[in-house]
Amino acid sequence: MFFLVSHAMAEAIYENEIQLESNSLILSILETYNLSDAIEFRIALDADNNSIVTESEINSFKESYLALRSPQFMEYIKIDNDNVTLYMNSISMDIYNATGNVTQAPLYVNTTIHYGITPELGPGTHSLWILGHPLIERMHICLPKGAILLSNDGLDNAITMKSLRDDSVALEGRSGIRSFMIGNRSTFEYATTVEFHKPHFYERGYFLPLLLSMELFLVVLAFYMKRKH
């Protein structure tokens, strides 16, 4: 999904974490480079070609790379088929274990993008579309608190779980291929889709007991007023 090495091989591992809220979304892209990919990445960082990567070279690379690639991050996520507006609030990148000699030692990249959503996702059914890639070995998607998972596609070996953060529903699996129809033609793409439902107030489990309690209160109140008069 976010590839710094143009022809990433099996030595590169990618993971995505998506945290969706009613009015925001956080996308974290975790990358691990080993062996030949680690060498190529360090060569890209080594601006003066002296086979030593410095902190200033890393900072310069991050600044120029994010300035060039930031607009592309707007193409990675879609909500409700683009019927709501997704905008970027901030983006940051951290590169670990990269300084020093150009070697095959593992190198790690963590990119975090904070998006805003307008209008916020209210009660009803919603969809989330995430661009995929065959090298994304782990994709973790956490839905808004209280949301009910309806379906998912393009997430291989998917499992559902409760988020440790707030007990919301989360999915995890490997980036896969989803199929869909355009007219009478079957179409395939590397992407993951998730459909979920945010309950209305009256759909929540506590609504019926609350309603019955209110009705009982009104009956008692009416009986009391009748006896009083």
PLY file of the C-alpha trace (Angstrom):
ply
format ascii 1.0
element vertex 229
property float x
property float y
property float z
element edge 228
property int vertex1
property int vertex2
end_header
0.00 0.00 0.00
2.85 2.33 0.80
6.01 1.13 -0.87
9.32 2.92 -0.70
11.16 0.25 -2.67
9.84 0.17 -6.22
10.14 -3.58 -6.72
9.55 -4.92 -3.21
10.33 -8.62 -2.92
9.56 -11.25 -0.31
12.06 -9.54 2.03
9.50 -6.75 2.61
6.59 -7.16 5.01
3.67 -4.74 5.28
0.93 -4.32 7.87
-1.98 -1.89 8.01
-3.98 -0.82 11.05
-7.21 1.16 10.59
-9.06 2.77 13.49
-12.44 4.16 12.39
-14.53 6.54 14.47
-17.69 8.49 13.63
-15.75 11.63 12.69
-12.17 10.42 12.16
-9.97 7.62 10.87
-6.37 6.71 11.70
-4.36 4.67 9.20
-1.05 3.22 10.42
1.22 1.60 7.83
3.95 -0.61 9.27
6.78 -1.74 6.99
9.69 -4.10 7.60
12.56 -4.37 5.09
15.14 -7.16 5.17
18.13 -8.34 3.11
18.19 -6.85 -0.43
15.19 -4.60 0.25
16.91 -3.18 3.33
20.02 -2.44 1.26
17.97 -0.71 -1.47
16.12 1.38 1.08
19.35 2.52 2.74
20.83 3.36 -0.67
17.77 5.55 -1.32
18.39 7.30 2.01
22.14 7.75 1.40
21.98 11.06 -0.46
25.76 11.65 -0.67
26.52 8.04 -1.72
29.18 7.48 0.94
27.57 4.20 2.13
26.67 5.75 5.50
23.13 6.88 6.34
22.86 9.86 8.69
19.94 11.27 10.68
19.91 14.42 8.54
19.63 12.31 5.37
16.69 10.44 6.89
14.93 13.69 7.83
15.51 15.12 4.36
14.14 11.95 2.78
11.02 11.99 4.97
10.30 15.63 4.20
10.61 15.28 0.42
8.87 11.91 0.26
5.83 12.97 2.28
5.52 16.19 0.28
5.47 14.14 -2.92
3.30 11.24 -1.78
0.80 12.81 0.65
-1.88 13.40 -2.02
-1.83 9.67 -2.86
-2.89 8.77 0.67
-6.29 10.26 -0.12
-6.80 7.40 -2.59
-6.24 4.63 -0.04
-9.52 4.92 1.88
-13.13 5.48 0.81
-16.17 5.70 3.06
-19.76 5.21 1.87
-18.60 5.14 -1.77
-17.17 8.66 -1.45
-20.54 10.04 -0.31
-18.83 11.50 2.75
-15.75 13.72 2.65
-12.44 12.37 3.92
-9.71 14.95 4.51
-6.19 14.69 5.89
-5.50 16.29 9.26
-1.88 15.18 9.66
0.73 12.71 8.47
3.95 11.55 10.11
6.69 9.04 9.35
9.25 7.35 11.57
12.18 5.30 10.24
13.98 3.01 12.67
17.35 1.23 12.58
18.42 2.99 9.37
21.45 5.05 10.40
24.98 3.81 9.87
26.48 1.62 7.17
24.39 0.39 4.24
23.71 -3.20 5.33
21.10 -5.94 5.15
20.03 -5.37 8.77
16.24 -5.03 9.23
14.83 -1.55 8.74
11.42 -0.38 9.95
9.04 2.35 8.78
5.89 3.53 10.53
3.63 6.02 8.73
0.53 7.38 10.47
-2.20 9.38 8.73
-5.00 11.11 10.62
-8.13 11.75 8.55
-11.23 13.74 9.38
-14.72 12.70 8.21
-17.56 15.07 7.35
-20.41 14.75 7.90
-19.78 12.32 10.73
-21.12 8.80 10.40
-24.56 8.74 11.98
-26.93 5.83 12.62
-27.49 3.56 9.62
-25.51 1.30 7.31
-22.03 2.37 6.15
-19.20 0.95 4.05
-15.41 1.18 4.24
-13.11 0.55 1.24
-9.35 0.06 1.73
-6.80 -0.28 -1.05
-4.93 -3.59 -0.80
-1.75 -5.23 -2.06
-0.47 -8.84 -2.12
2.41 -7.96 0.23
0.15 -6.70 3.03
0.37 -9.71 5.33
-1.72 -8.28 8.14
-4.63 -5.85 8.03
-6.37 -4.88 11.29
-9.61 -2.89 11.09
-11.39 -1.54 14.16
-14.98 -0.30 13.73
-16.62 2.55 15.67
-17.81 1.65 19.14
-21.25 0.06 19.06
-21.14 -0.70 15.31
-22.41 -4.07 14.10
-20.36 -5.89 11.44
-22.52 -6.93 8.47
-20.00 -8.26 5.93
-16.45 -8.04 4.62
-14.76 -8.91 1.34
-11.15 -8.99 0.18
-9.77 -9.96 3.59
-8.26 -13.46 3.49
-8.36 -15.66 6.60
-10.46 -13.00 8.30
-11.23 -13.29 11.99
-13.35 -11.02 14.18
-12.50 -10.01 17.71
-13.18 -7.43 20.37
-10.89 -4.41 20.40
-8.77 -4.14 23.53
-9.23 -0.37 23.42
-12.99 -0.02 23.92
-14.59 -3.44 23.29
-15.61 -2.46 19.74
-15.65 -4.97 16.86
-12.35 -5.52 15.02
-11.37 -7.62 12.00
-7.98 -8.99 11.07
-6.67 -10.89 8.06
-4.44 -10.72 5.01
-5.03 -8.36 2.09
-6.89 -10.26 -0.62
-8.87 -9.90 -3.82
-12.52 -8.88 -3.83
-14.95 -9.46 -6.67
-17.89 -7.30 -7.70
-20.12 -6.67 -10.69
-20.01 -3.75 -13.11
-23.09 -4.23 -15.23
-23.00 -7.87 -16.30
-19.23 -8.18 -15.98
-17.34 -9.62 -13.01
-14.51 -7.38 -11.83
-11.68 -8.06 -9.40
-9.40 -5.76 -7.40
-6.90 -5.88 -4.56
-9.01 -4.14 -1.95
-10.89 -4.82 1.26
-14.46 -3.72 1.92
-16.32 -3.74 5.21
-20.03 -3.07 5.66
-21.33 -2.22 9.12
-24.39 -0.79 10.85
-24.50 1.93 13.50
-27.70 1.33 15.50
-30.28 4.03 16.03
-31.17 4.81 19.63
-34.28 2.67 19.45
-32.28 -0.31 18.17
-29.99 -0.48 21.16
-30.45 -3.24 23.71
-31.26 -0.90 26.57
-34.02 0.96 24.72
-36.87 -1.53 25.27
-36.29 -1.88 29.05
-36.06 1.91 29.26
-39.31 2.29 27.32
-41.08 -0.24 29.55
-39.80 1.56 32.65
-41.14 4.86 31.34
-44.51 3.30 30.56
-44.69 1.77 34.03
-43.82 5.13 35.56
-46.59 6.84 33.60
-49.11 4.19 34.66
-48.15 4.61 38.32
-48.26 8.39 37.98
-51.70 8.28 36.36
-52.98 5.95 39.10
-51.58 8.25 41.79
-53.12 11.36 40.23
-56.47 9.60 39.88
-56.50 8.62 43.56
-55.39 12.10 44.59
-58.36 13.67 42.83
0 1
1 2
2 3
3 4
4 5
5 6
6 7
7 8
8 9
9 10
10 11
11 12
12 13
13 14
14 15
15 16
16 17
17 18
18 19
19 20
20 21
21 22
22 23
23 24
24 25
25 26
26 27
27 28
28 29
29 30
30 31
31 32
32 33
33 34
34 35
35 36
36 37
37 38
38 39
39 40
40 41
41 42
42 43
43 44
44 45
45 46
46 47
47 48
48 49
49 50
50 51
51 52
52 53
53 54
54 55
55 56
56 57
57 58
58 59
59 60
60 61
61 62
62 63
63 64
64 65
65 66
66 67
67 68
68 69
69 70
70 71
71 72
72 73
73 74
74 75
75 76
76 77
77 78
78 79
79 80
80 81
81 82
82 83
83 84
84 85
85 86
86 87
87 88
88 89
89 90
90 91
91 92
92 93
93 94
94 95
95 96
96 97
97 98
98 99
99 100
100 101
101 102
102 103
103 104
104 105
105 106
106 107
107 108
108 109
109 110
110 111
111 112
112 113
113 114
114 115
115 116
116 117
117 118
118 119
119 120
120 121
121 122
122 123
123 124
124 125
125 126
126 127
127 128
128 129
129 130
130 131
131 132
132 133
133 134
134 135
135 136
136 137
137 138
138 139
139 140
140 141
141 142
142 143
143 144
144 145
145 146
146 147
147 148
148 149
149 150
150 151
151 152
152 153
153 154
154 155
155 156
156 157
157 158
158 159
159 160
160 161
161 162
162 163
163 164
164 165
165 166
166 167
167 168
168 169
169 170
170 171
171 172
172 173
173 174
174 175
175 176
176 177
177 178
178 179
179 180
180 181
181 182
182 183
183 184
184 185
185 186
186 187
187 188
188 189
189 190
190 191
191 192
192 193
193 194
194 195
195 196
196 197
197 198
198 199
199 200
200 201
201 202
202 203
203 204
204 205
205 206
206 207
207 208
208 209
209 210
210 211
211 212
212 213
213 214
214 215
215 216
216 217
217 218
218 219
219 220
220 221
221 222
222 223
223 224
224 225
225 226
226 227
227 228
